[in-house]
Amino acid sequence: MEDVEYKYFSIGEDITLKCKCVALYWNGPALNIVKRTEEEISQVEITDIYGNMKTWNLSIYTHGGKIANTLSLQLVKRLNLMGDNFDLHITNLSSFDEGLYICDSTVNCSLPYNRYLRYSEYKPSIKLNVSENVIVEGETVQLYCTTRSNPKTTSMSWYKEDKELISTTSESSLSYKMSNVSRYDTGNYRCSAQNEIGNTSSEISVVILYPPVVNVWKRKLSRNSTLKIQCIAQGEPDSYNYFLWEHRSRFDEHIRYLGGTVNEILQLSAVNVANTYQNSGIYICNVSNGIPDYHRNDFQQGRIFVEFEGPPVFVAYNKRFQDTCSTKESAITILINVYSSSKITCHLITEVGSISSAKDMDVAINPILIKEIFHGANITLNGTEIVFVLNGLNAGGFHSFNVTVCNIHGQSSFVVNSNSFGYWPFNKGLAGRLQRRRVAPVGRFQNGRIPWNVPVPVPVLELSTTPDQDINNAPVVEMNVEQKDIKDEPTITSTSAVHNDGIKTRSQLLVSSYDLKTEDEDWSSLSGMRFVDHEEMMKMLNIVVKAHTKEFKYCKNPEILAHRQVKWGVCWKYNLRCNNCTYMSPVIKLYKEVVTNKPGTNPGAPNVAVAAVLHDCPIGSTKFQELFARMNCPPPSRTSM
């Protein structure tokens, strides 16, 4: 077999088979001929590459420098004769070209016949594929690797970077399955295949999409400069949509929404010292890249807590006029609530315009939760309650005190005026005294007027109503009384009888019998004046407008009317409705309350103030009712006063 030369080729190669003498014939594998007759096919026995005797079927490819017409057209296009010896040139080799090629020379050539054994072998070729085009975190993904080789593939492996993930032997394909993929599975994956000829590898990039991870950072705080807060998102894809920033309290209560200057950057301008803490709280950045998280949330959040530094701030509901009532006749109690970013370091109280000071002072400091208005929202804060009990001062009469509270950043002052009731057996505060219906000493009233808590029968006021064309045709209260029928109310004592001479006093004319009962009447049909809190009224308007706009979009021409008005002392609760749709608001209080931390409804601040005033003022409850009635305002009942 010395005259047999072995050549190897790969798919798609070109090759030239040379003949040492002028080739008379070129014979090749009979697989490529069109007409397979016994005359056109010859057989030759030659030992193959593995040492085994093999019979080869051959056919004539060329004769005398021409291509045989028995070959297929595709093969004819790939065959050429080159040079003086008619060397056989084959282009774009395939597996069908594998076989034995023999060159038959002319008889005049003294060299033996040249025979070529063309045995096709090639290393593996690889094709990669992935089960999903878009891969989201949490899904299952499968990577496929298929090979084609001759001889067959002996081993295959999947790698991520240089770490082997899975391998097999004697297989032409290998898949790698990843369940519940995460962002950390992103990377380049490589498939490697090997046979006796060599090895081949191919790489594919896998990108896992995941929602953004949001971090928020801030620059160093400075009280008199702008604070910059930046939202940094990291996700795949890295194209983000930013929602409005949200400002929340330490207790996670919503305060407001803010817009950033350049999407992810929020700037907080400096504010005055009194409002320094209003910018403190939790700032939340909301970001989306279109990929939801495991809980199907489209927007992801990043939070940062910001606390501005400054001196203590006195709570807005601190009373500048405090009615002192102590168990000691010579003691005055002053209560103050503050909030501060740092620990309270001092607390001082001095009487204004007095050279004397308390001989003995007790101070109690307690942490409490307080309510305050920040940017229009009622939120909860960690506060401090400071109670001063001043002994050795004259508890009676009027006092004015300057309260100073400080921390490491500065100090703040607050002036409190104290008007003492003296000693009373139940020292539970003003609300407690009202609940116990404390009876005032008769001697405290001028002109012998009856105290407010002594019932006095009052004749029924004769009222009539006429339509008011200007205010939705609601009836208006009018006094059906001539001025000559009114005379000043005489001085009476607790034993005086009711006048029956037909001449009515102002209070008898202006105070109706239902006013002496509770506040259960429906006042919807009455117009006139109302005693309401401006801030609470604004809140009511905002609540009604927002709720109506959101729930009744089809109502293009809303007409808001008072559905029900509930009177409670001098305070009012309103229930509004829309005349052009079915909208109905909740019952809304138009007054602030005094927090008593006791069971039951908190009393209205105006009602408490009225009760305190009537206690020391000689006007009396009847005159007070007359005053309200003359202002065309439904007067409070005696029970509420």
DODREN-971829 format. One line per 3 residues: number of its first residue (from 1); their letters; for each residue x, y, z of C-alpha. Coordinates in Angstrom, 2 decimals. Last residue first. Layout:
<recs>
NUM	A	X:Y:Z  ... $
</recs>
This chain:
<recs>
641	MST	-71.94:75.49:77.50  -72.94:72.34:75.61  -75.70:71.60:78.10 $
638	RSP	-77.03:75.15:77.81  -77.51:74.79:74.07  -75.47:76.79:71.61 $
635	PPC	-77.05:79.64:69.60  -78.01:79.32:65.92  -76.22:82.27:64.25 $
632	NMR	-78.25:85.26:63.03  -75.78:87.54:64.86  -78.62:88.45:67.26 $
629	AFL	-79.02:84.74:68.02  -75.37:84.39:68.99  -75.52:87.34:71.42 $
626	EQF	-78.81:86.08:72.88  -77.19:82.72:73.59  -74.36:84.49:75.40 $
623	KTS	-76.89:86.56:77.35  -78.52:83.34:78.49  -75.20:81.71:79.38 $
620	GIP	-74.02:84.49:81.67  -72.48:87.83:80.76  -70.69:88.06:84.10 $
617	CDH	-67.57:86.37:82.67  -65.61:84.00:84.91  -67.29:80.68:84.18 $
614	LVA	-68.70:81.88:80.89  -65.20:82.23:79.50  -64.14:78.71:80.46 $
611	AVA	-67.30:77.15:79.03  -66.87:79.13:75.80  -63.22:78.01:75.47 $
608	VNP	-64.19:74.36:75.92  -66.87:74.73:73.26  -64.40:76.42:70.88 $
605	AGP	-61.89:73.53:71.32  -64.49:70.88:70.53  -64.59:68.08:73.09 $
602	NTG	-62.92:64.74:72.38  -65.41:61.92:71.86  -65.36:59.08:74.35 $
599	PKN	-62.70:57.49:76.48  -59.97:59.82:77.77  -56.75:61.03:76.19 $
596	TVV	-58.15:64.59:76.52  -57.24:65.90:73.05  -59.07:69.18:72.54 $
593	EKY	-60.71:69.17:69.13  -60.54:71.49:66.16  -63.67:72.62:64.37 $
590	LKI	-65.43:72.11:61.06  -65.99:68.39:61.59  -66.86:66.45:58.44 $
587	VPS	-69.74:63.97:58.08  -68.91:61.91:55.01  -69.68:63.31:51.55 $
584	MYT	-72.59:62.24:49.36  -72.36:62.04:45.55  -75.54:60.87:43.83 $
581	CNN	-75.47:63.36:40.95  -76.69:66.84:40.03  -77.52:68.19:43.53 $
578	CRL	-74.17:67.08:44.91  -74.10:66.33:48.63  -72.50:67.74:51.79 $
575	NYK	-72.56:66.53:55.44  -71.38:69.23:57.83  -70.41:69.26:61.50 $
572	WCV	-70.63:72.49:63.46  -69.26:74.01:66.67  -70.87:76.59:68.96 $
569	GWK	-72.37:73.81:71.05  -72.63:70.84:68.76  -74.70:71.70:65.70 $
566	VQR	-75.08:69.08:62.97  -75.73:70.31:59.45  -77.13:67.93:56.83 $
563	HAL	-77.27:67.84:53.05  -75.48:71.14:52.55  -75.32:71.65:48.79 $
560	IEP	-72.68:71.16:46.11  -73.72:71.73:42.49  -71.46:69.78:40.16 $
557	NKC	-71.62:70.54:36.41  -69.70:67.83:34.56  -70.89:64.87:36.62 $
554	YKF	-69.50:62.00:34.50  -66.31:61.92:36.56  -68.25:60.95:39.67 $
551	EKT	-65.80:59.01:41.87  -62.56:60.92:41.30  -63.89:64.44:40.79 $
548	HAK	-66.39:64.10:43.65  -63.73:62.76:46.04  -61.22:65.48:45.15 $
545	VVI	-63.73:68.34:45.37  -65.30:67.09:48.62  -62.00:66.50:50.41 $
542	NLM	-60.56:69.83:49.24  -63.64:71.74:50.41  -63.59:69.98:53.78 $
539	KMM	-59.89:70.75:54.25  -60.56:74.42:53.53  -63.37:74.40:56.13 $
536	EEH	-61.05:72.76:58.66  -58.47:75.49:58.11  -61.07:78.29:58.50 $
533	DVF	-62.64:76.89:61.67  -66.41:77.35:61.75  -68.92:79.50:63.68 $
530	RMG	-71.91:79.64:61.34  -74.06:82.58:60.24  -77.49:82.32:58.67 $
527	SLS	-79.34:79.55:56.89  -81.67:77.02:58.45  -83.23:74.00:56.70 $
524	SWD	-80.28:71.71:57.34  -80.34:72.35:61.09  -81.29:68.81:62.11 $
521	EDE	-81.77:68.71:65.87  -79.70:66.41:68.09  -77.73:69.09:69.92 $
518	TKL	-79.11:68.53:73.41  -81.91:70.53:74.99  -82.10:74.17:76.08 $
515	DYS	-81.79:75.37:72.52  -84.93:73.46:71.63  -86.89:76.01:73.67 $
512	SVL	-85.83:78.95:71.55  -83.57:81.78:72.63  -84.12:85.11:70.86 $
509	LQS	-87.35:86.44:72.31  -86.85:85.26:75.87  -83.24:86.42:75.75 $
506	RTK	-84.31:89.83:74.49  -86.95:90.15:77.27  -90.65:89.69:76.65 $
503	IGD	-93.47:91.96:77.77  -96.60:89.89:78.32  -96.66:90.46:82.08 $
500	NHV	-95.78:86.87:82.88  -92.25:87.39:84.16  -90.57:84.20:85.38 $
497	AST	-90.22:84.07:89.14  -87.17:85.15:91.08  -85.75:82.69:93.60 $
494	STI	-82.28:82.38:92.04  -82.13:86.10:91.74  -83.17:88.42:88.99 $
491	TPE	-81.79:91.61:87.47  -84.02:92.80:84.69  -83.53:91.99:80.97 $
488	DKI	-83.64:95.14:78.91  -86.82:95.68:76.93  -88.10:94.40:73.62 $
485	DKQ	-91.67:94.89:72.46  -90.84:98.34:71.10  -88.34:96.79:68.69 $
482	EVN	-91.10:94.77:67.01  -90.72:91.02:66.92  -90.99:88.43:64.14 $
479	MEV	-87.27:87.72:64.21  -86.26:86.13:60.89  -84.57:82.78:60.24 $
476	VPA	-83.91:82.16:56.56  -85.35:79.34:54.49  -83.08:77.86:51.75 $
473	NNI	-84.10:78.91:48.25  -80.63:77.95:46.88  -79.06:80.98:48.53 $
470	DQD	-80.15:84.09:46.65  -83.89:83.48:46.55  -84.17:83.34:50.32 $
467	PTT	-87.54:81.86:51.18  -89.27:83.12:54.33  -89.17:81.60:57.78 $
464	SLE	-90.95:82.46:61.00  -89.83:82.33:64.59  -91.68:82.76:67.89 $
461	LVP	-89.17:82.24:70.67  -90.38:79.87:73.38  -90.27:81.20:76.93 $
458	VPV	-87.15:80.55:79.04  -87.17:78.44:82.19  -83.96:78.92:84.21 $
455	PVN	-81.68:75.97:84.97  -78.75:76.69:87.32  -75.52:75.67:85.56 $
452	WPI	-74.88:79.14:84.09  -74.88:80.86:87.48  -77.87:83.14:88.25 $
449	RGN	-77.18:86.85:88.06  -76.89:88.74:91.36  -75.63:91.94:89.80 $
446	QFR	-72.17:90.46:89.36  -71.38:86.77:89.48  -68.57:85.31:91.63 $
443	GVP	-70.78:85.33:94.74  -72.92:82.52:93.37  -70.04:80.08:93.64 $
440	AVR	-69.65:78.03:90.43  -71.11:74.55:90.28  -68.84:71.93:88.62 $
437	RRQ	-70.70:69.90:86.03  -68.36:66.86:86.56  -67.69:66.61:82.83 $
434	LRG	-66.85:70.31:82.70  -64.33:69.99:85.47  -62.70:67.02:83.74 $
431	ALG	-62.41:68.93:80.46  -60.79:71.84:82.28  -58.11:69.76:83.89 $
428	KNF	-58.39:66.84:86.27  -57.94:68.61:89.59  -61.22:67.68:91.21 $
425	PWY	-61.40:69.35:94.64  -60.96:72.88:93.28  -58.34:75.35:94.41 $
422	GFS	-57.87:78.59:92.56  -59.29:79.21:89.10  -55.91:80.44:87.94 $
419	NSN	-55.29:82.51:84.81  -51.89:81.68:83.36  -50.39:83.36:80.30 $
416	VVF	-47.71:81.39:78.50  -44.90:82.96:76.43  -42.75:80.61:74.34 $
413	SSQ	-39.00:80.56:73.84  -36.61:78.64:71.60  -33.01:77.50:72.04 $
410	GHI	-30.06:76.40:69.96  -28.46:73.44:68.18  -27.40:71.39:71.24 $
407	NCV	-30.91:71.57:72.66  -32.92:74.34:74.32  -36.29:75.11:75.92 $
404	TVN	-37.29:78.54:77.24  -40.69:79.24:78.83  -41.60:82.89:79.51 $
401	FSH	-44.41:83.19:82.03  -47.37:85.56:82.41  -49.55:85.46:85.51 $
398	FGG	-53.19:86.46:86.16  -55.06:86.03:89.42  -54.82:83.40:92.12 $
395	ANL	-52.04:80.90:92.49  -49.79:83.35:94.32  -46.39:81.80:93.86 $
392	GNL	-44.63:79.50:96.34  -44.78:76.41:94.17  -44.46:76.36:90.39 $
389	VFV	-45.34:72.98:88.85  -43.76:72.92:85.36  -44.81:70.09:83.02 $
386	IET	-42.67:69.41:79.94  -44.09:67.03:77.31  -41.61:65.90:74.68 $
383	GNL	-42.37:64.92:71.12  -41.97:62.07:68.69  -44.08:63.13:65.76 $
380	TIN	-47.36:62.04:64.14  -48.72:63.71:61.02  -51.54:66.04:59.93 $
377	AGH	-50.68:67.02:56.36  -50.72:70.62:55.07  -46.95:70.87:54.54 $
374	FIE	-46.36:69.53:58.07  -49.26:69.96:60.51  -48.52:68.53:63.96 $
371	KIL	-49.75:65.68:66.12  -47.83:64.55:69.20  -46.54:61.26:70.54 $
368	IPN	-45.11:61.60:74.04  -41.78:61.46:75.89  -42.17:62.78:79.44 $
365	IAV	-40.37:65.55:81.31  -41.66:66.48:84.81  -40.46:69.66:86.51 $
362	DMD	-41.12:70.63:90.15  -40.38:74.19:91.23  -39.87:75.65:94.72 $
359	KAS	-39.57:79.21:95.83  -41.08:80.36:92.56  -39.75:83.69:91.46 $
356	SIS	-40.21:87.29:92.53  -38.98:90.22:90.46  -42.03:90.07:88.22 $
353	GVE	-42.50:91.48:84.74  -42.63:88.12:82.98  -42.38:85.08:85.24 $
350	TIL	-39.50:82.79:84.40  -39.42:79.21:83.09  -36.36:77.25:82.00 $
347	HCT	-35.83:73.91:80.28  -32.36:72.78:79.27  -30.61:70.00:77.33 $
344	IKS	-33.51:68.53:75.34  -32.08:65.66:73.29  -31.83:66.08:69.55 $
341	SSY	-34.11:66.62:66.56  -36.65:68.42:68.73  -40.38:68.46:69.39 $
338	VNI	-42.15:70.55:72.04  -45.20:70.29:74.33  -45.73:72.69:77.28 $
335	LIT	-47.79:72.33:80.46  -47.83:75.03:83.18  -49.05:74.24:86.72 $
332	IAS	-49.30:76.97:89.33  -49.01:76.18:93.04  -50.05:78.23:96.11 $
329	EKT	-53.51:76.74:96.61  -52.16:73.25:96.19  -54.33:70.68:94.44 $
326	SCT	-53.86:72.77:91.29  -56.07:74.43:88.69  -54.37:76.66:86.17 $
323	DQF	-56.26:77.96:83.16  -53.71:78.20:80.38  -53.64:81.03:77.88 $
320	RKN	-50.85:80.61:75.32  -52.04:77.07:74.79  -49.70:74.73:72.91 $
317	YAV	-51.57:73.51:69.82  -48.80:74.57:67.44  -46.15:72.45:69.15 $
314	FVP	-43.13:74.44:70.30  -40.02:73.87:68.21  -36.64:72.91:69.67 $
311	PGE	-33.51:74.32:67.98  -32.35:72.99:64.62  -31.17:69.97:62.71 $
308	FEV	-32.85:68.48:59.69  -33.52:64.78:59.62  -33.56:62.84:56.37 $
305	FIR	-34.43:59.16:56.18  -33.76:57.47:52.85  -35.91:55.14:50.84 $
302	GQQ	-35.68:53.40:47.45  -38.76:51.98:45.84  -39.54:49.77:42.86 $
299	FDN	-42.40:50.47:40.47  -44.06:47.72:38.39  -45.05:45.59:41.38 $
296	RHY	-45.93:42.04:40.30  -44.95:40.57:43.70  -41.88:38.85:42.18 $
293	DPI	-40.79:42.19:40.66  -42.15:43.82:37.52  -39.91:44.66:34.52 $
290	GNS	-40.88:47.88:32.70  -37.83:49.84:33.86  -39.59:51.39:36.87 $
287	VNC	-38.51:53.77:39.63  -40.19:55.22:42.75  -37.98:57.32:45.09 $
284	IYI	-39.15:57.65:48.71  -38.10:60.40:51.11  -38.61:59.65:54.81 $
281	GSN	-38.86:62.52:57.25  -37.52:66.02:57.92  -38.63:68.84:55.63 $
278	QYT	-41.08:70.17:58.23  -38.32:70.14:60.85  -36.89:73.48:59.80 $
275	NAV	-40.24:75.28:59.79  -39.54:77.70:62.66  -35.91:78.00:61.57 $
272	NVA	-36.76:79.30:58.13  -36.52:77.02:55.13  -33.59:75.92:52.93 $
269	SLQ	-34.41:74.45:49.56  -34.88:70.74:49.08  -33.55:69.48:45.74 $
266	LIE	-34.53:66.09:44.35  -32.44:64.31:41.70  -33.71:61.20:39.87 $
263	NVT	-35.80:62.89:37.23  -33.71:65.99:36.59  -35.23:68.54:38.98 $
260	GGL	-37.25:66.04:40.97  -40.98:66.48:41.52  -42.47:66.34:45.01 $
257	YRI	-45.40:64.48:46.55  -46.67:65.31:50.06  -47.04:64.22:53.70 $
254	HED	-47.99:60.54:53.70  -47.69:58.84:57.09  -44.90:56.29:57.53 $
251	FRS	-44.38:56.91:61.26  -41.15:58.80:60.55  -43.24:60.93:58.22 $
248	RHE	-43.53:60.54:54.48  -42.33:62.55:51.46  -42.95:60.92:48.09 $
245	WLF	-40.84:61.63:45.02  -42.82:61.67:41.79  -42.38:58.69:39.46 $
242	YNY	-39.16:57.98:37.54  -39.08:55.92:34.34  -35.87:54.00:33.69 $
239	SDP	-33.83:52.58:30.80  -31.15:50.23:32.16  -32.76:47.03:30.91 $
236	EGQ	-31.84:45.41:33.22  -31.55:47.06:36.62  -29.60:49.56:38.69 $
233	AIC	-31.31:52.70:39.97  -29.70:55.64:41.79  -32.08:58.23:43.32 $
230	QIK	-30.37:61.44:44.35  -31.12:63.76:47.27  -29.73:67.28:47.25 $
227	LTS	-30.14:69.53:50.29  -29.99:73.25:49.60  -28.12:75.42:52.07 $
224	NRS	-28.78:77.12:55.40  -29.13:74.13:57.72  -26.39:72.09:56.08 $
221	LKR	-26.82:68.40:55.46  -24.05:66.40:53.83  -25.20:65.16:50.47 $
218	KWV	-27.84:62.52:50.13  -28.04:59.00:48.79  -30.86:56.81:47.55 $
215	NVV	-30.49:53.26:46.29  -32.93:51.48:44.00  -32.48:47.96:42.64 $
212	PPY	-34.20:48.00:39.28  -36.45:45.20:38.05  -34.78:42.21:36.33 $
209	LIV	-33.95:41.09:32.78  -31.47:38.20:32.49  -29.00:38.49:29.59 $
206	VSI	-27.41:35.33:28.15  -24.48:35.65:25.72  -23.60:32.64:23.53 $
203	ESS	-20.20:31.08:22.90  -18.86:28.41:20.52  -16.19:25.77:20.99 $
200	TNG	-14.41:23.31:18.70  -12.18:20.31:19.36  -9.87:18.17:17.22 $
197	IEN	-9.69:15.32:14.68  -10.48:12.48:17.05  -13.60:14.26:18.34 $
194	QAS	-14.34:17.25:20.63  -17.20:19.62:21.50  -17.21:22.81:23.66 $
191	CRY	-20.25:24.96:24.52  -19.65:28.38:26.09  -21.97:30.53:28.19 $
188	NGT	-21.35:34.28:28.53  -23.06:36.14:31.40  -26.30:36.85:33.28 $
185	DYR	-27.03:34.15:35.86  -26.53:36.71:38.67  -29.72:38.50:37.61 $
182	SVN	-31.66:35.42:38.66  -32.94:32.31:36.93  -35.70:30.26:38.54 $
179	SMK	-34.63:27.08:36.72  -31.57:26.78:34.46  -31.41:23.87:32.00 $
176	YSL	-28.28:22.94:30.02  -28.66:21.02:26.77  -26.17:18.71:25.00 $
173	SSE	-26.18:17.36:21.45  -24.08:14.93:19.35  -23.51:12.48:22.17 $
170	STT	-20.63:10.05:22.73  -19.69:11.62:26.06  -21.49:14.23:28.23 $
167	SIL	-20.77:17.41:30.22  -22.45:19.96:32.54  -21.56:23.27:34.25 $
164	EKD	-17.79:23.53:33.80  -16.42:26.79:35.24  -14.07:28.82:33.02 $
161	EKY	-16.60:31.53:31.95  -19.83:29.62:32.21  -19.08:26.26:30.60 $
158	WSM	-21.14:23.59:28.83  -19.42:20.35:27.79  -19.31:17.81:24.92 $
155	STT	-17.27:14.63:24.37  -16.47:12.03:21.68  -18.16:13.63:18.70 $
152	KPN	-18.45:11.34:15.67  -15.67:10.94:13.12  -16.69:13.03:11.37 $
149	SRT	-18.58:15.90:12.99  -21.89:17.72:13.40  -22.75:19.24:16.76 $
146	TCY	-25.80:20.50:18.72  -25.80:22.83:21.78  -29.05:23.93:23.46 $
143	LQV	-29.49:26.32:26.42  -32.68:26.03:28.51  -34.29:28.81:30.54 $
140	TEG	-36.80:28.77:33.43  -38.24:32.10:34.69  -37.58:33.95:37.96 $
137	EVI	-35.75:36.92:36.43  -36.97:37.62:32.94  -35.50:36.07:29.78 $
134	VNE	-36.49:37.49:26.40  -35.58:35.30:23.39  -36.43:32.11:25.22 $
131	SVN	-35.29:28.49:24.58  -31.70:29.36:23.66  -29.76:28.06:20.62 $
128	LKI	-26.22:27.10:19.72  -24.83:25.29:16.61  -21.42:23.65:16.70 $
125	SPK	-19.11:22.11:14.02  -17.06:19.12:15.16  -13.60:18.33:13.72 $
122	YES	-13.30:16.98:10.22  -12.66:13.69:8.42  -13.04:12.91:4.71 $
119	YRL	-10.99:9.98:3.34  -9.51:10.65:-0.11  -7.44:7.58:-1.05 $
116	YRN	-5.31:8.60:-3.95  -3.87:6.12:-6.51  -0.96:6.91:-8.82 $
113	YPL	-0.24:4.07:-11.22  3.37:3.01:-11.30  6.04:5.21:-12.90 $
110	SCN	7.47:4.40:-16.41  4.83:6.51:-18.13  4.47:5.44:-21.82 $
107	VTS	1.39:3.44:-20.98  -0.49:6.63:-20.06  -1.52:7.20:-16.46 $
104	DCI	-4.54:5.94:-14.52  -5.13:8.22:-11.49  -7.19:6.64:-8.75 $
101	YLG	-9.51:8.38:-6.23  -10.92:6.40:-3.26  -13.71:7.78:-1.11 $
98	EDF	-15.32:10.84:0.57  -16.79:13.32:-1.91  -20.33:12.76:-0.53 $
95	SSL	-19.19:14.27:2.81  -18.79:17.60:1.08  -15.99:19.43:-0.76 $
92	NTI	-16.59:22.92:-2.08  -14.21:22.60:-5.06  -12.50:19.59:-6.63 $
89	HLD	-9.33:19.91:-8.80  -8.11:16.80:-10.66  -4.60:17.10:-12.16 $
86	FND	-4.63:16.87:-15.96  -0.91:16.19:-16.30  -0.33:19.35:-18.35 $
83	GML	-2.03:21.51:-15.75  -5.52:21.51:-14.27  -8.64:19.48:-14.84 $
80	NLR	-11.77:20.89:-13.12  -14.61:19.40:-11.10  -17.18:21.36:-8.98 $
77	KVL	-19.67:22.09:-11.77  -19.53:18.45:-12.90  -20.47:17.41:-9.36 $
74	QLS	-23.70:19.43:-9.39  -24.54:18.19:-12.91  -24.30:14.56:-11.82 $
71	LTN	-21.65:12.45:-13.50  -22.16:10.24:-16.58  -20.97:12.97:-18.95 $
68	AIK	-17.32:12.34:-18.03  -15.15:15.45:-17.67  -12.50:15.79:-20.40 $
65	GGH	-8.66:15.57:-20.37  -8.45:12.14:-21.98  -11.15:10.62:-19.82 $
62	TYI	-12.43:12.09:-16.55  -14.62:10.95:-13.63  -14.83:7.23:-14.45 $
59	SLN	-16.57:5.25:-11.72  -15.41:3.46:-8.62  -17.00:1.18:-6.03 $
56	WTK	-14.47:0.44:-3.28  -14.11:-2.97:-1.64  -12.47:-2.82:1.75 $
53	MNG	-9.72:-4.79:3.40  -9.32:-3.51:6.93  -6.22:-1.74:8.19 $
50	YID	-8.08:1.22:9.79  -7.16:3.57:6.97  -8.61:1.24:4.35 $
47	TIE	-6.97:-1.77:2.67  -7.71:-1.81:-1.07  -10.09:-3.91:-3.14 $
44	VQS	-11.20:-2.24:-6.40  -14.62:-2.38:-7.97  -15.72:-0.96:-11.32 $
41	IEE	-18.83:0.97:-12.24  -19.64:2.19:-15.76  -20.09:-1.21:-17.41 $
38	ETR	-22.18:-2.50:-14.51  -24.57:0.37:-14.87  -25.15:3.26:-12.45 $
35	KVI	-26.20:6.21:-14.55  -26.14:9.47:-12.56  -22.73:9.21:-10.93 $
32	NLA	-21.84:10.72:-7.53  -21.90:7.54:-5.42  -19.43:5.81:-7.78 $
29	PGN	-16.50:7.25:-5.81  -13.68:8.38:-8.13  -11.66:7.34:-11.22 $
26	WYL	-9.48:9.77:-13.14  -8.40:8.53:-16.53  -5.61:9.28:-18.94 $
23	AVC	-3.69:11.31:-16.46  -0.35:12.59:-17.73  2.24:11.43:-15.27 $
20	KCK	2.80:12.11:-11.57  -0.93:12.75:-11.02  -2.05:15.44:-8.58 $
17	LTI	-5.30:15.67:-6.60  -6.26:19.33:-6.02  -8.46:20.32:-3.05 $
14	DEG	-11.09:22.94:-2.18  -12.67:22.99:1.29  -16.38:23.35:2.08 $
11	ISF	-16.51:20.48:4.60  -13.09:19.59:5.87  -10.39:17.57:4.17 $
8	YKY	-8.04:14.75:4.82  -5.59:13.14:2.38  -4.17:9.67:2.43 $
5	EVD	-1.67:8.54:-0.19  -1.71:4.98:-1.43  1.32:3.84:-3.44 $
2	EM	2.96:2.30:-0.41  0.00:0.00:0.00 $
</recs>
